[in-house]
Amino acid sequence: MDINEFSYGGIESGTFNITGDFEAHSILPAQKKYVKEIPGMDGVVDFGIGGYDVRVITVPIYYDGDYAELRTIREQIIAWLSNSNGAAKQLIFGNEPDRYYMAKCYAAIDFRNSNDRQIGEIQFECNPPWQYHSGVLLTPAEIVWNTQDGLDGTQWMKIFTVSGSIRLTNSGMQTVKPIIKLVGAIHSGLLLTCGIQSWQYDADLIYGGIMIDCNAETVTAMSDESNLFGNVNATKDDYFNLPSGQVEIGVTDVSLGAWPNDLTVIIDFNPIGAG
């Protein structure tokens, strides 16, 4: 998909020679207000209930083909943009191909011929008003909470040069057992924690990789799949179970530093019953 195109319901606008203008960047939708006027009192009482309204994104659109062709594909465009079954569709903009909204077209749409190729505009109403990234709804609370350096599909990734933690979101309705990959400088005594769960590795592996499959309950080398469970501390050998919602995994290794003493932690899981 070209950077100036968009996809709606799995169909790219380029299919119809249509591009969009995305220079207006959506930041915050309108915030809901819950207020009540009180007789004899100036102003209103604000109940302080948080929440945001649906987000309306207006996209000026341009047609790059022959106007005679636009008339012949009119019905196809109607079918593309309509919401006849009432369900919202995924809306993806070409300048942010890894993120999407769930949207509907409610406002009337009219096309016109013009010298500058702008034929009209489309209003997308997005509910919820936030984007999704790899199935995670990026509300303001989640943006502040999540601290990964990268998110690719089901994999959350963070690079550590000092001890710290990675905060992520299990968007499913159930607990899940992840695959945890440790790549880089692994020093004896490396400790992972998640709530009351803990896992400690008591051997050096520099520069290497370890895969902890919490569902299969295995610890193997990523290079040759050899069994490394014998190097796991017998009193700290939990196979993590990530709760639904906000999750924090601590990483403690006093020998961490800049490359080549850094450590990349990858948490890979499929949310169960994702919303």
Backbone torsions as a table, in degrees:
resi	resn	phi	psi	omega
1	MET	NA	128.2	179.2
2	ASP	-66.8	154.8	-176.2
3	ILE	-61.9	-25.1	-179.1
4	ASN	-97.2	6.3	178.6
5	GLU	-103.3	171.5	175.3
6	PHE	-141.5	158.0	178.5
7	SER	-116.8	134.5	178.7
8	TYR	-133.8	119.7	-178.6
9	GLY	65.0	28.5	178.0
10	GLY	84.3	1.0	179.2
11	ILE	-113.0	127.4	-177.4
12	GLU	-83.0	143.4	-178.5
13	SER	-62.5	-27.2	178.9
14	GLY	-61.8	-20.4	175.9
15	THR	-57.3	-30.2	-177.9
16	PHE	-110.6	16.4	-176.9
17	ASN	60.4	31.8	-179.4
18	ILE	-108.4	133.4	173.7
19	THR	-122.9	167.1	-177.8
20	GLY	-127.3	163.0	175.2
21	ASP	-106.9	111.2	-175.9
22	PHE	-108.9	24.4	-176.1
23	GLU	-70.3	-21.8	174.7
24	ALA	-83.3	111.3	-175.4
25	HIS	-90.1	124.9	179.9
26	SER	-76.4	123.6	179.8
27	ILE	-109.6	-74.2	179.5
28	LEU	-123.6	136.5	171.4
29	PRO	-75.9	173.7	178.1
30	ALA	-64.6	139.2	178.8
31	GLN	-89.8	138.5	178.4
32	LYS	-70.4	147.1	176.2
33	LYS	-122.1	131.2	176.8
34	TYR	-116.4	95.5	-174.7
35	VAL	-130.1	163.1	178.6
36	LYS	-146.7	133.8	176.3
37	GLU	-79.8	136.8	178.9
38	ILE	-114.0	121.2	179.1
39	PRO	-55.9	137.9	178.4
40	GLY	79.1	7.4	-178.0
41	MET	-127.7	135.0	177.9
42	ASP	-72.1	145.3	178.1
43	GLY	73.5	-154.3	-178.1
44	VAL	-136.7	162.3	173.2
45	VAL	-88.8	124.0	177.4
46	ASP	-98.0	117.7	-175.9
47	PHE	-76.9	-6.6	173.5
48	GLY	65.8	27.3	178.7
49	ILE	-87.6	122.0	-177.8
50	GLY	-74.4	164.8	176.9
51	GLY	145.8	155.1	-179.5
52	TYR	-124.7	151.4	178.5
53	ASP	-79.6	175.9	174.2
54	VAL	-62.6	155.3	179.1
55	ARG	-99.9	131.3	176.3
56	VAL	-109.4	119.0	179.3
57	ILE	-110.9	119.7	179.2
58	THR	-99.7	121.9	-175.7
59	VAL	-116.2	108.7	169.7
60	PRO	-64.1	133.6	-176.0
61	ILE	-120.8	151.3	-177.0
62	TYR	-126.2	145.9	179.5
63	TYR	-112.8	125.5	-174.5
64	ASP	-102.3	4.9	-179.8
65	GLY	-104.5	-165.3	178.2
66	ASP	-81.9	134.7	-176.2
67	TYR	-62.1	-28.4	176.8
68	ALA	-64.2	-35.6	177.8
69	GLU	-68.5	-35.4	179.6
70	LEU	-58.4	-37.1	179.0
71	ARG	-67.8	-34.2	-176.5
72	THR	-76.8	-23.7	-178.9
73	ILE	-102.8	13.5	-177.3
74	ARG	-55.2	-45.4	-177.3
75	GLU	-66.9	-34.8	178.0
76	GLN	-65.3	-38.6	178.7
77	ILE	-68.0	-38.5	176.9
78	ILE	-58.9	-46.9	-180.0
79	ALA	-63.1	-36.9	-179.3
80	TRP	-64.7	-45.4	-172.4
81	LEU	-91.2	-10.8	-176.3
82	SER	-76.9	159.4	176.3
83	ASN	-122.8	53.9	-173.0
84	SER	-64.2	-27.1	179.5
85	ASN	-91.9	-0.1	176.1
86	GLY	82.1	-5.8	-176.8
87	ALA	-89.4	143.4	174.6
88	ALA	-71.1	154.1	179.9
89	LYS	-119.9	155.3	176.4
90	GLN	-68.5	131.1	177.2
91	LEU	-117.2	116.6	-178.0
92	ILE	-123.3	129.5	176.6
93	PHE	-96.7	141.5	-175.6
94	GLY	-61.8	-23.1	178.7
95	ASN	-85.5	-5.3	174.7
96	GLU	-139.4	66.3	-171.2
97	PRO	-69.3	-13.7	-179.2
98	ASP	-95.8	7.6	-178.9
99	ARG	-132.1	157.7	-179.6
100	TYR	-152.3	159.0	170.9
101	TYR	-109.6	161.7	166.3
102	MET	-103.7	117.9	-167.0
103	ALA	-138.4	160.1	171.5
104	LYS	-133.8	157.0	171.6
105	CYS	-102.7	112.2	179.9
106	TYR	-102.9	-39.0	-175.9
107	ALA	-72.7	152.8	176.7
108	ALA	-63.1	145.7	-179.6
109	ILE	-121.5	124.1	177.5
110	ASP	-126.7	136.2	176.1
111	PHE	-105.9	150.6	177.7
112	ARG	-144.5	151.6	174.6
113	ASN	-77.0	141.5	179.3
114	SER	-150.8	158.7	-179.5
115	ASN	-72.0	-28.0	-177.8
116	ASP	-94.3	10.2	176.7
117	ARG	73.6	-2.6	176.1
118	GLN	-79.6	117.5	-173.2
119	ILE	-103.8	-4.8	179.6
120	GLY	155.4	-157.5	178.4
121	GLU	-148.1	156.1	178.4
122	ILE	-122.1	134.1	175.2
123	GLN	-104.1	119.4	175.6
124	PHE	-102.7	127.3	176.5
125	GLU	-102.2	116.4	-172.1
126	CYS	-104.7	122.7	-179.4
127	ASN	-141.8	111.7	5.4
128	PRO	-66.6	163.0	-174.2
129	PRO	-78.2	-1.9	-174.2
130	TRP	-102.4	156.1	175.5
131	GLN	-75.7	156.8	169.9
132	TYR	-105.3	143.7	171.8
133	HIS	-132.7	114.3	-178.1
134	SER	52.7	39.6	177.6
135	GLY	83.9	-3.8	179.6
136	VAL	-95.9	124.9	178.9
137	LEU	-77.1	117.2	-173.1
138	LEU	-86.5	69.0	172.5
139	THR	-71.1	163.3	176.4
140	PRO	-55.2	-37.2	179.7
141	ALA	-64.2	-40.8	-179.9
142	GLU	-70.7	-37.2	178.7
143	ILE	-60.7	-41.1	178.9
144	VAL	-70.7	-37.5	-175.5
145	TRP	-74.1	-49.0	-173.0
146	ASN	-68.8	129.7	-176.1
147	THR	-122.9	18.6	-178.9
148	GLN	-68.4	152.8	173.4
149	ASP	-81.5	-24.2	179.6
150	GLY	-155.0	152.3	178.3
151	LEU	-137.9	113.8	-176.2
152	ASP	-127.4	102.3	-177.7
153	GLY	64.4	-114.6	180.0
154	THR	-98.3	5.8	-174.3
155	GLN	-105.2	121.0	173.5
156	TRP	-98.4	131.5	-174.0
157	MET	-130.8	139.3	175.2
158	LYS	-145.8	138.5	178.0
159	ILE	-99.3	130.1	-178.0
160	PHE	-113.7	128.9	169.9
161	THR	-112.4	-10.4	171.8
162	VAL	-141.5	166.0	176.8
163	SER	-61.9	147.6	-179.0
164	GLY	-177.7	-145.7	179.8
165	SER	-152.0	158.8	171.0
166	ILE	-115.0	126.2	178.0
167	ARG	-105.9	131.8	-177.8
168	LEU	-143.7	179.5	-176.4
169	THR	-127.2	123.5	169.1
170	ASN	-88.1	101.7	-173.4
171	SER	-80.1	-1.1	177.9
172	GLY	-81.2	176.6	-178.7
173	MET	-94.9	-6.2	-177.3
174	GLN	-127.5	162.1	173.2
175	THR	-67.8	152.1	-179.6
176	VAL	-135.6	151.5	175.1
177	LYS	-102.6	114.5	-173.6
178	PRO	-87.1	172.5	161.4
179	ILE	-100.0	126.4	179.9
180	ILE	-111.6	122.3	178.8
181	LYS	-110.5	131.1	177.6
182	LEU	-115.8	118.4	-175.2
183	VAL	-128.6	127.3	176.9
184	GLY	126.9	-136.6	-178.1
185	ALA	-86.5	108.5	179.5
186	ILE	-110.3	113.8	-177.5
187	HIS	-104.6	149.5	178.4
188	SER	-57.3	130.0	-178.0
189	GLY	100.4	-1.0	176.5
190	LEU	-54.0	126.8	-175.3
191	LEU	-122.3	130.0	171.9
192	LEU	-112.4	139.4	177.8
193	THR	-135.3	149.3	173.8
194	CYS	-148.8	100.7	-173.3
195	GLY	64.1	-126.4	179.4
196	ILE	-89.5	-0.5	179.6
197	GLN	-84.9	143.7	179.7
198	SER	-145.6	152.0	179.6
199	TRP	-146.2	126.6	-176.8
200	GLN	-129.5	137.6	179.3
201	TYR	-110.1	124.2	-172.2
202	ASP	-109.6	48.8	174.8
203	ALA	-156.3	156.9	176.3
204	ASP	-87.9	141.6	175.4
205	LEU	-147.5	88.5	-173.3
206	ILE	-129.5	118.5	1.0
207	TYR	-104.1	118.1	-172.6
208	GLY	-146.7	-163.6	-178.9
209	GLY	-148.7	142.2	178.9
210	ILE	-125.4	139.6	174.4
211	MET	-118.9	121.5	177.0
212	ILE	-105.2	109.8	178.5
213	ASP	-96.4	100.5	-173.3
214	CYS	-71.1	-24.3	178.3
215	ASN	-78.7	-44.0	178.7
216	ALA	-81.2	-12.3	-178.7
217	GLU	57.3	55.8	177.2
218	THR	-132.0	153.1	175.0
219	VAL	-130.0	114.0	-174.2
220	THR	-133.7	157.5	173.2
221	ALA	-74.7	136.8	-179.1
222	MET	-73.8	-20.1	-177.6
223	SER	-75.9	-43.6	-175.1
224	ASP	-135.8	8.2	178.6
225	GLU	62.4	22.7	176.5
226	SER	-71.0	151.5	-176.4
227	ASN	-75.7	122.2	-179.4
228	LEU	-112.8	8.6	-174.7
229	PHE	-59.8	-26.7	179.8
230	GLY	-63.9	-16.6	178.6
231	ASN	-92.5	-1.3	-179.5
232	VAL	-84.6	136.3	179.3
233	ASN	-60.7	128.4	-174.0
234	ALA	-65.9	-21.8	-179.8
235	THR	-97.2	-6.4	-179.5
236	LYS	-136.6	73.8	-174.0
237	ASP	-131.4	36.0	-178.4
238	ASP	-72.0	140.7	169.2
239	TYR	-95.8	109.1	-166.0
240	PHE	-59.6	142.7	173.1
241	ASN	-120.0	110.6	-175.0
242	LEU	-85.4	123.9	179.3
243	PRO	-71.0	162.4	174.5
244	SER	-67.5	142.0	178.0
245	GLY	98.1	-146.7	-175.4
246	GLN	-76.8	131.9	-175.3
247	VAL	-128.2	138.5	175.2
248	GLU	-127.3	127.0	178.9
249	ILE	-115.8	118.3	-179.7
250	GLY	-84.5	145.0	178.5
251	VAL	-128.7	116.3	-177.9
252	THR	-122.5	120.4	176.5
253	ASP	-157.3	107.5	-174.1
254	VAL	-69.4	-12.8	-177.9
255	SER	-96.1	3.6	179.4
256	LEU	-66.2	152.0	178.0
257	GLY	-167.2	-165.4	177.4
258	ALA	-66.8	162.7	-179.8
259	TRP	-51.1	133.7	13.8
260	PRO	-96.3	21.6	-180.0
261	ASN	-101.9	19.4	178.2
262	ASP	-91.2	164.2	-178.3
263	LEU	-133.5	129.3	174.6
264	THR	-100.6	125.8	178.9
265	VAL	-111.0	126.3	179.4
266	ILE	-119.9	124.4	177.3
267	ILE	-108.9	116.3	-173.7
268	ASP	-119.7	120.8	177.8
269	PHE	-158.7	154.8	172.9
270	ASN	-103.0	117.0	177.4
271	PRO	-58.4	140.0	179.2
272	ILE	-97.9	124.2	-177.4
273	GLY	67.6	43.7	-177.0
274	ALA	-64.3	143.0	178.3
275	GLY	-84.4	NA	NA
